Amino acid sequence: MLQTIHEKLKGPFAISILGILAVVFVFWGVEFVSLGSGPNASGIKVNGTDLNGEELRRAYQEEINRIQVALGDQDVPAEIRTRIQGDVLEGSIRRELIRQRAEELRLRASDADLLESLKQYEAFMVDGKFNKDAYYATLRAENIEPTRFEAQQRQQLAIRLLDRGLAASTFVTKGELERTAALRNETRAIGYAVVPAASFVAGIAPDEASVNAWYEKNAKQYMTAETATIEYIDLSLADVASGVTVTDEALHAYFDENQQRFAAAERRRASHILIAIDQDEAKAKKQAEDLLARAKAGEDFAALARQFSQDTGSAAQGGDLGWAEKSFFVGPFGDAVWGMQQGQIIGPVRTEFGFHVIRLDGVEAGHAKSFDEARVELEGEYRRNEAEKRFGDLQEQLDTTTFESGGNLAQVATKLALTIKKLDVFTRQGGGDLGADPKLVSTVFAADMLGGSIARTVPLGEGRVVAVRVAAHQPSQQRPLAEVRDQVVEAVRLAQAREQASAAASELMKQLQGGGNWSELAAARSVVTPAGPSVTPRAVRRDDTTIPAPVLKSAFKASRPQNGPAYGLAALENGDAVVWAVTTAQPGSPESMIPAERQQFVERVRDDLRVGDTSVYVAQLRAEAKVKGNTKIFD
């Protein structure tokens, strides 16, 4: 048992546990809960309690990495970095205030609650069940004190109690329900006409000044990709498994150690007649009792099953369910079959499927499998376990040797008998068979890696890890205008086409507001729409998906029409300009909903109010808090 746990603490298991242990649920997300001052103190005090600086910096860096991957070659702008720093810090402050309030209210989790919480972590399970040895071994492998982890769990549970308390105090008044329904379920008759930017492109010839101005203003769009030439050692579970040699001697030894797991369980063969429960349970039970009496009186059981059983899977076979272990059946059915004698007929037995009349047709005693019977299963399991064990050992050696190598991958490769591979072009979108793993990208382009003097290991999914160093670095550079001139000219043409489409749409709207006819004006300006020269206004709600989202949002944001249609403008993502018209607006009403829809609506409104109440509650805590800042925390 302990050996299995030890093996799991290497490789993919160790990768996942870091993510699991570092977070706890707090109201509306996940975040580490600091337990006060310590070696990771940040200098940021919240009502006298110091936040965990390491966790603040980790959260900030993870968000930066995520955005960097999305931006590709472009650096994360300074203003975005500043905003993320503020969001991470403010979020941590508010979560600490929530923790403190739960403590002030003396909200406590019982030992039973704590144990139930620990049982939810897959990392602490063996064969699908919580295992104390796995629990302590996992925490020990990650250098986490059980008392600290359990304290964090108790905090998490206490905060959930606070959240439930706030939720229980939230209720929906009739006025709130009516106001919300009037807004959310409002219908508006919306028509729209599209002025396509593409219709103006052909007539645009950008002058040199426009081209130069665009190039200067959008210089960051015309940069070469930042690249790195990397050397790496690739260690994969699949490669390790292919090198595992299986001998009869090893298989026999493994079989002897695990013989109890290769036992064939007792099997039984049963037939049944199922009477499903529709509306009248008593009627279904009576029918099953009648069939039981007929079967016991000597009528052919198979014939009765074919005629009356409502189990479409077995009725045609006379109710025969074939040979099966007890676990194959639902609880009450399995208990009944395993309590019968061969040839016995019993019933009715009630399960979630209905009432059953059951006959036991055969019993096959359980027996221990011989080595030959278990060989195929045995060999696959042995090969898999041996590969995982070797992979874990090799990964541990790779981590240690890479750390001690000073960037000398040749030394690492020699010691582990592995091969150094080279990838000439690796960008912030990844490259080659290494893919675009965010951790690998952030590692390769970390400032201390770019000099090539250090190497690091990075896990790439389950069962794969690489040791990598940067052999050469090519920073992103400005591409000369001559090289990208065609792209710039096309961008200017599109931008000017969008401006002309917007101007044409504005002119059309002015004419409509002046009393012009919608269809005639749309047709006169050759406006292209999904349904011809114009779209007849039709009633839609805010969640409509047939009208472009920018049009829908703009039309519902506008004031309701008073004396005649209301007109407005919207821009589509492709640059097309849109003129929309709202001819009528009808507020929603709870009374217009069917009962089931109304109940769901009430629950949604209550949830929204709960979130709002919680936000106000936390905002009040923040307003009253004494916070001492440290402006250098993210430096």
Residue pairs with C-beta under 8 A, 6 or more apart in sequence:
1 126
1 131
1 133
2 133
2 137
4 126
5 126
5 131
5 133
5 134
5 137
5 138
6 137
7 385
7 388
7 389
7 392
8 134
9 17
9 137
9 138
9 141
9 392
10 391
10 392
10 393
10 395
10 396
11 237
11 388
11 391
11 392
11 395
11 462
11 463
11 465
12 237
12 459
12 461
12 462
12 463
13 123
14 141
14 142
15 459
15 462
16 123
17 123
17 138
17 141
17 142
18 142
20 121
20 122
20 123
21 123
21 138
21 139
21 142
21 144
21 149
22 32
22 55
22 58
23 30
23 31
23 32
24 30
24 31
24 32
24 33
24 152
24 153
24 155
24 156
25 156
25 159
25 160
26 33
26 95
26 98
26 99
26 156
26 159
27 95
27 98
27 159
27 163
27 614
27 618
28 611
28 614
31 59
31 91
31 92
31 95
32 52
32 55
32 59
32 152
33 95
33 96
33 99
33 152
33 155
33 156
33 159
34 49
34 50
34 51
34 52
34 55
34 92
34 96
35 148
35 151
35 152
35 155
36 49
36 50
37 49
37 50
38 50
38 52
40 52
40 53
40 54
40 55
41 50
41 52
41 53
42 50
42 51
42 52
42 53
42 56
42 630
42 633
43 50
43 53
43 628
43 630
43 632
43 633
44 50
44 51
44 53
44 56
44 89
44 92
44 93
44 627
44 628
44 629
44 630
44 633
45 51
45 626
45 627
45 628
46 93
46 96
46 97
46 100
46 625
46 626
46 627
47 97
47 100
47 625
47 626
47 627
48 626
49 96
49 100
51 92
51 93
51 96
53 633
55 92
56 88
56 89
56 92
56 633
56 634
57 633
57 634
59 88
59 92
60 84
60 85
60 88
60 634
61 442
63 84
63 88
64 76
64 81
64 84
65 438
65 439
65 441
65 442
66 438
67 76
67 80
67 84
68 75
68 76
68 428
68 441
68 442
69 428
69 429
69 436
69 438
69 441
71 428
72 225
72 427
72 428
72 429
73 223
73 224
73 225
73 226
73 427
73 428
73 476
74 220
74 223
85 634
89 633
93 622
93 625
93 627
94 618
94 621
94 622
97 618
97 621
97 622
97 625
98 159
98 162
98 618
98 621
99 155
99 158
99 159
101 162
101 621
102 155
102 158
102 159
102 161
102 162
103 158
105 162
107 158
107 159
107 161
107 162
108 154
108 158
109 117
109 153
109 154
109 157
109 158
109 161
113 157
114 150
114 153
114 154
114 157
115 130
117 153
117 156
117 157
118 124
118 130
118 135
118 150
118 153
119 130
123 134
123 138
124 130
124 131
124 134
124 135
124 138
125 131
125 134
126 133
126 134
135 146
136 146
139 145
139 146
139 149
163 614
166 610
166 613
166 614
166 617
167 610
169 613
170 606
170 609
170 610
170 613
171 606
172 602
172 605
172 606
172 609
176 605
176 609
177 590
177 601
177 602
177 605
178 589
178 590
180 605
180 608
181 587
181 588
181 589
181 590
181 593
181 601
182 587
182 588
182 589
183 587
183 588
184 542
184 588
185 541
185 587
185 588
185 589
185 592
185 593
186 541
186 542
186 556
186 585
186 586
186 587
186 588
187 539
187 540
187 541
187 585
187 586
187 588
188 539
188 540
188 555
188 556
188 560
188 582
188 584
188 585
188 586
189 537
189 538
189 539
189 540
189 582
189 583
189 584
189 585
190 537
190 538
190 540
190 547
190 551
190 552
190 555
190 580
190 581
190 582
191 518
191 534
191 535
191 536
191 537
191 538
191 580
191 581
191 583
192 529
192 535
192 547
192 548
192 551
192 555
192 570
192 578
192 579
192 580
192 581
193 508
193 518
193 522
193 527
193 529
193 533
193 534
193 535
193 578
193 579
193 580
194 527
194 528
194 529
194 530
194 572
194 576
194 577
194 578
195 501
195 502
195 504
195 505
195 508
195 525
195 527
195 528
195 576
195 577
195 578
195 579
196 501
196 528
196 576
197 494
197 497
197 498
197 500
197 501
197 574
197 575
197 576
197 577
198 497
198 576
199 497
199 501
199 526
199 528
200 496
200 497
200 500
200 501
200 504
201 493
201 494
201 497
204 492
204 493
204 496
204 497
204 500
206 214
206 489
206 492
206 493
206 496
210 492
210 496
211 481
211 485
211 488
211 489
211 492
212 481
214 488
214 491
214 492
214 495
215 222
215 481
215 484
215 488
218 491
219 478
221 491
222 478
222 479
222 481
222 484
222 487
222 488
223 476
223 477
223 478
223 479
224 474
224 476
224 477
224 478
224 479
225 427
225 428
225 476
226 427
226 428
226 445
226 474
226 475
226 476
227 425
227 426
227 427
227 473
227 474
228 426
228 427
228 444
228 445
228 450
228 470
228 471
228 472
228 473
228 474
229 422
229 423
229 424
229 425
229 426
229 470
229 471
229 472
229 473
229 474
230 422
230 423
230 426
230 444
230 468
230 469
230 470
230 471
231 409
231 420
231 421
231 422
231 468
231 469
231 471
232 409
232 420
232 421
232 422
232 423
232 434
232 466
232 467
232 468
232 469
233 398
233 402
233 409
233 412
233 413
233 416
233 418
233 419
233 420
233 421
233 466
233 467
233 468
234 418
234 419
234 421
234 464
234 466
235 391
235 394
235 395
235 398
235 416
235 418
235 464
235 465
235 466
235 467
236 463
236 464
237 387
237 388
237 391
237 462
237 463
237 464
238 463
240 387
240 390
240 391
240 394
241 383
241 384
241 387
244 383
244 386
244 387
244 390
246 379
246 382
246 383
250 382
251 371
251 375
251 378
251 379
251 382
252 371
254 378
254 381
254 382
255 262
255 371
255 374
255 378
259 368
262 368
262 369
262 373
262 374
262 377
262 378
263 366
263 367
263 368
263 369
264 366
264 367
264 368
264 369
264 373
265 325
265 326
265 327
265 366
266 325
266 326
266 363
266 364
266 365
266 366
267 323
267 324
267 325
267 363
267 364
267 366
268 323
268 324
268 326
268 337
268 338
268 360
268 362
268 363
268 364
269 320
269 321
269 322
269 323
269 324
269 360
269 361
269 362
269 363
269 364
270 321
270 324
270 337
270 358
270 359
270 360
270 361
271 301
271 302
271 305
271 314
271 318
271 319
271 320
271 321
271 358
271 359
271 361
272 305
272 309
272 311
272 314
272 319
272 321
272 333
272 356
272 357
272 358
272 359
273 288
273 291
273 295
273 301
273 304
273 305
273 308
273 309
273 319
273 347
273 356
273 357
274 309
274 310
274 311
274 353
274 354
274 355
274 356
275 284
275 285
275 287
275 288
275 291
275 308
275 309
275 310
275 348
275 354
275 355
275 356
275 357
276 284
276 310
276 353
276 354
277 284
277 354
277 355
278 284
284 354
284 355
285 348
285 350
285 355
287 308
287 355
288 347
288 348
288 354
288 355
288 356
288 357
289 347
289 348
291 304
291 308
291 347
291 357
292 345
292 346
292 347
292 348
292 357
294 304
295 301
295 304
295 345
295 357
295 359
296 345
301 318
301 319
301 345
301 359
302 318
302 319
302 320
303 318
304 319
305 314
305 315
305 318
305 319
306 315
306 316
306 318
306 319
309 315
309 319
310 354
311 319
311 353
314 320
314 321
319 359
320 361
323 362
323 364
326 334
326 337
326 338
327 334
328 334
329 337
330 351
330 352
330 353
331 351
332 349
332 350
332 351
333 349
333 351
333 356
333 358
336 346
336 349
336 356
336 358
337 358
337 360
340 346
340 358
340 360
341 360
342 360
342 361
342 362
342 363
343 359
343 360
343 361
344 359
344 360
345 357
345 358
345 359
346 357
346 358
347 355
347 356
347 357
347 358
348 355
348 356
348 357
349 355
349 356
349 357
349 358
350 356
371 378
391 463
394 416
395 457
395 465
397 415
397 416
398 412
398 416
398 457
398 465
398 467
399 457
401 411
401 412
401 415
401 416
402 409
402 412
402 455
402 456
402 457
402 467
405 411
405 412
405 455
406 453
406 454
407 452
407 453
407 454
407 455
407 469
408 455
409 420
409 455
409 467
409 469
410 420
412 418
412 455
412 467
413 419
413 420
422 471
423 431
423 432
423 434
425 431
426 432
426 434
426 444
428 441
428 445
429 436
429 441
430 436
430 437
430 440
430 441
434 440
434 460
434 466
435 460
437 458
437 460
437 461
439 458
439 459
440 458
440 460
440 466
440 468
443 449
443 456
443 458
443 468
444 468
444 470
448 454
449 456
449 469
449 470
450 470
450 473
451 470
452 469
452 470
452 471
452 472
452 473
454 469
455 467
455 468
455 469
456 467
456 468
456 469
457 465
457 466
457 467
457 468
458 465
458 466
458 468
459 465
460 466
481 488
494 575
497 575
498 571
498 575
498 577
501 575
501 576
501 577
502 569
502 571
502 577
504 525
504 577
505 569
505 577
505 578
505 579
506 569
508 521
508 522
508 525
508 527
508 579
509 567
509 568
509 569
509 579
511 521
512 518
512 521
512 565
512 567
512 579
512 581
513 567
518 534
518 565
518 581
519 533
519 534
522 529
522 533
522 534
523 533
523 534
526 533
527 533
527 534
527 579
529 535
537 565
537 581
537 582
537 583
537 584
539 584
539 586
540 546
540 547
540 552
541 588
542 552
542 556
544 552
547 555
548 570
548 572
548 578
550 570
550 571
550 572
550 573
550 578
551 570
551 572
551 578
551 580
553 570
554 568
554 569
554 570
554 580
555 568
555 570
555 580
555 582
558 566
558 568
558 582
559 566
560 566
560 582
560 585
561 582
561 583
561 584
561 585
565 581
565 582
565 583
566 581
566 582
567 579
567 580
567 581
567 582
568 579
568 580
568 582
569 577
569 578
569 579
569 580
570 577
570 578
570 580
571 577
571 578
572 578
590 598
590 601
593 601
